[in-house]
């Protein structure tokens, strides 16, 4: 069994934080498709570093793109699903 030092653990933690995780609105496909992005979920805008809290996932009744309504203190933002590549889990 390997024993990790404090620096080993910090290195592993840094690698995890540096990894950009894709954020998906849905899991599954077809009839098994479920919304997995919920209210209260925190996301970070990668270029600016700003952190937003998901308020609502807006699913259109037609086959249009889903949108995510987010907020940070003093600002609300509507993010189209195709722009989620610019965001990561916080």
Buried (B, 14 or more C-beta within 10 A) or exposed (E): EEEEEEEEEEEEEEEEEEEEEEBEBBEEEEEEEEEEBEEEBEBBBEEEEBEBBBBBBBEEEEEEEBBBBBEEEEEEEEBEBEEBEBBBEE
